[in-house]
Amino acid sequence: MQEINSFRNQLLIAMPDLKDPNFFHGVTFVCQHNSEGALGLVINHPTPMVLGEILEQMDISVEDEKIANLPVFAGGPVQQERGFVLHQSADKDEFWESSIRISDSLSLTTSRDILKAIAIGEGPEKFLVALGYAGWGEDQLEGEMKSNTWLSTAYDESVVFDTPISKRWKVAAHNMGLDINLLSTQVGHA
């Protein structure tokens, strides 16, 4: 088995000419990446739904309008009916029924208990909720990187949780010292 350079805990920034609507001007956080493939969440494509609607469908009551009106993201085209909570890690992580640690500061949880805690204001301080995920098979992400589909940069908490959604694509690239609108995967020939 060939060892790979993992993109886990990194942000993938879609190149300007990536036209797939699931990833157009997208920023994807890579949660897992190994020799079998990768899993990530698009962090800047909100759905028309807000968190209160998801909680209501799950019979979870939420009183706080701020929590109820939080955006729900289209995490990617795979299993769009499945929910994911990307959140800051804390000592409580061991109490969530289904969490995986991505790094010392970040976890991914897929269980209902974290949503119940969020609904009553006892969840993680910083989080985002996504439906679906971006998935890559064996060597697929590596191939897309070689074909200049994505730029890769280190995880930046401020981009994921604090930057306005509509600015995350440009800010993630800007933090690399790039003006994303000036980049192209097209190569000229003399």
N, C-alpha and C positions, 0 to 999 in steps of 0.2 A: 504494500500500500504506500503510495507516494505521500510525503508530508506536504501539507498546504500552508500557505500564509493565511491565517484566519482574519476575517473582517469582523469578527465578533466584537461588540461594543464600539462599533464605528458607525458613522453616518455615510450613507451613499447619496450622492447628489446627482440627480438625473441631468445628463447633458441636454442642452437646449433642443437638439433635434430628436430626442426620444419622444415619439408621438403616441405611444401606448397610453390611452387615457388613465389607466391605473397608476401610471408613474410620471405622466407629463408634468414637468417642473416640480417633481417630487423630491422629498427628502425621506429616506428610508433608514430606520435604525435597525442594525443587524443584531438580533437577539442570540442567534446560534449560527455557527458555521464550523463544519468539520468535513471530513472526507466524503461523507454521504450527501452533503448539500448544505443549504442555508435557509434560515427563517428570519424574516424581518417585518417591521411594521412601518407603513407610510405614516409620517407624523404631521403632514400638512394638507391632507385632503379630507376636510370635514364632510360628513354625510348631512342630509337635510334633517336628521334626527338630533335631538338633544338627550342628555343622560336621563332626564326625568321620564322620557318616553320609554327608554329601555328598562328602567327600574319599574315603571308601572306594568310593563308586559311581564315582568318577573314577580309581580305582587310584592314589591319592596317599596315601602312608603318613604317619601322624602319630603321634608318640610322646608328646607333651605332652598329658596329660589335660585341662589347663586349656583348651588350644586346641580339643581334640576335643569338649569339652562346651559350647563357645560356642553361643549361640542362632543360628538362621537365621531371618530375618524374612520375612514375607509382604509383599513390597515393593509389591504391587498386583495387580489382576486381569488384567493384560495379560502374555502370554508367561510364565506361571508356571513353565515349565520352564527358563527362562533365568536365569543367575546374575549378580549385580551385587555389586561390592565398593566400598562408599563408604569412603574412607580419607583420612587426613591426607596432604597432598602432601609430597614430599621429593625430593631430587635423583635418587633412584632411579626416579621416575615415568617418566623418559624411557626406562627399560629395560623397562617393562611393555609387552607387545605391543599392548594396546588400552586406553589411558587417555585420558580427557579431563579437562582442568583446569576445575574449576567456579569456583575462586577461587585466591588465592595460597596458601591453606592446605588446600584440599580438592580431591580428584580422585575420579573414578568409573572403575573398571576392570572389564572384562568378560572378560579373558583368563585362561586356565588358569595362566599363569606366576606370577601374584600368589598364587594359592592354593597352589602348590608352595612359594613362599617363606614364606607364612604357616605352612604345615605344619611347616617346619623352623626356625621362629622368626626368619626373616630378612625378614619382611614389614613393612608399616607398623606403627608403634607403636599407633595407634588406627585401628580399622576396624570395619565391620559388613558382614555378608553377607546379601543378600536374594535371594529368588526372585521373579521377576516385577516389574512396575512399574506405577505409576499413569500413565495417559496421557490427555491432553486434546487434542482437535482444535482447529482454528482458532477462536478466540474463546470456546471452551467454558469455560476456567478463568475468563476475565474475566466471563462470565455467571454462573458459580457464585459469584464474589466479590460481584457486584452483588446476588445473591439471598441474601446472608449465609449461605452454606454453610460458609465458612471464615473464620478470622481469619488474618492474615498478620503474621509478625514476623521480625526479622533472625535469621540463623543463629546458633546458640549452641552452641559445641562441647560444653559441659558437658551440655546437654540430649541431644544426639545420642549422645555416647560415655560419659558418666559417670553420668547420672541412672539410677536403677533403672527398668527397662522399664515397670513398672506405674505409675510416677509421671510419666512423660514428658509426658502430655497435660496434667495439672494444673500441673506445674512450668513448662511452656512458656507457658501462659496466666498463671500467677502472675508470671513474669518480665516480663510486660506490665503488671502491676498489676491483673490481673483474677482474680476467682473464677469459673472456667469454669462451675461448677454454677449460678450465678445468672444466666447469659446465656440469652436466648431469641431466636429469629428471629420469634416471634409478635408482632404489633402489635395493641394494643388500640384500640377505637373508642369515642369518647364519645357 
